[in-house]
Amino acid sequence: MAITVSQATINEAQLQEYQREGFVVLRRLFEDEEIELLRRSAKEDKQLDDHSFGRDDGEGGRVRLSLWNHPGDGIYGAFARCNRIVGAAEKLLRDEPYHYHSKMIMKDARVGGAWTWHQDYGYWYSNGVLTPNLVSAFIAVDPATRENGCLQVIRGSHHCGRIHHQLAGEQAGADPERVAEILKRFEHVYVEMDPGDVLFFHSNLLHRSDRNESSHPRWSMICCYNARSNDPYKESHHPRYTPLERLDDSSIKQVGVKRFGDDASDVAWLDPDHDASARSLKDAEG
């Protein structure tokens, strides 16, 4: 399929912002109709629900998520492979991106737990990835507010390098003593988002989220990309370099309309009872 260049491509100012601060938010990257297709598909997808598993946050709460490595041809793949996302990832990585994995974070109303401060590279380092040249695209499926546990970041903390991680409940969190000192020097930001907004963030950016104490869910889909030149040196539970077939931005509506009402998920789910990446404490990102 021919690719048309998205008008929402990362510009030079946004690229510099990402390099300086470790994250950049592209507002309204997806239209209401597109994000509604994703929201309805995800929330009516029995396979997504059946393959979800929980993470104890160490504070009495629990977060559900589903995880998969390869994007597939359905609605989830249409988002992960569309030029708006992949083109932005290419600019931020300064290299050809490939799909490292995706996940749906299901922070439900009243019961959705917290995530402790962590870096994604704090986990991925163990997978044989030599540099932190990876980027995550956090797609807001529901509104993300301070009340329902929006993502929080420490601005510029990716410059601190990889930080030692240790267990906190069923999650591996960054060294709390070091995080406390970083918070004295760097700005703590609550990233509130509307559905269709996308937050791109560096794999060494410290981030966390609070429990959802509100009556509103906060679901999000996170697509993670590695640079081709950063191909892991060993096999792991996430893939080595696999060429990614990009899709035209119009594919989201085409795939969504075509498949809605059928099984929206055609991805190979990672089962926490059988797959190391779903079972591992090192993989509690989000």
ABEGO torsion letter per residue (X at the ends): XBBBBBAABBBAAAAAAAAAAGBBBBBGABBAAAAAAAAAAAAABAAAAAABBBBBAGAGBBBBBBBBABAEABAAAAAAABAAAAAAAAAAAGBBBBBABBBBBBBBBGABBBBBBBBAAAAAAAAGBABABBBBBBBBABBBBAAAGBBBBBBGAAAAEBBBBBBBEABBBBBAAAAAAAAAABBBBBBBBBBGBBBBBBAABBBBBBBBABABBBBBBBBBBBBAAABBABBBABBBBBBBBBBBAAAAAAAAAAABGBBABABBBBBAAABAAAABAAABBX
